């Protein structure tokens, strides 16, 4: 029974490799015909034709803060989608129609975004964006010196206990 199961599993693995290989090396029918995803799915799924040079966004904003973008070269009614990526977080921070040209919008950097470099994608154009961390408030005391003093006292106590035990062993042996 185990031999049959192994043979079936091996046959399935080989068939899977052939299928994956066939799809990986075969030209896609859409690109062979000169079609793209927008042509296949229609207008609602296509981003507006926006020149990258007409989009400006703030380069950085604190986590939990606000950033802004201005988009030019669009028509009233075009749908704009902005996606912010910082660390492992990727979130749509704006989605809506253009109401005026040039169009400006503000977005909130999510509070759970990781501080560091990321990107913001607006209408298909991607720009670098820095999610900055807010400075933490100083609420306590420095514990570094106290830890050092505590470690030194523990070391002195261990040395004293070791010395006392050693002296006790030498006096009982004599």
RASUL-V210217 format. One record per run of one state. SS is the DSSP state (A for helix, B for strand, O for the rest). FROM is the first residue (numbers start at 0). TO is the last residue. If there is no record, write none. Layout:
ss | from | to
SS | FROM | TO
SS | FROM | TO
//
This chain:
ss | from | to
O | 0 | 0
A | 1 | 24
O | 25 | 27
A | 28 | 31
O | 32 | 35
A | 36 | 40
O | 41 | 41
A | 42 | 44
O | 45 | 50
A | 51 | 53
B | 54 | 56
O | 57 | 58
B | 59 | 61
O | 62 | 64
B | 65 | 70
O | 71 | 77
B | 78 | 85
O | 86 | 87
B | 88 | 96
O | 97 | 101
B | 102 | 107
O | 108 | 114
B | 115 | 121
O | 122 | 123
B | 124 | 131
O | 132 | 142
A | 143 | 172
O | 173 | 173
//
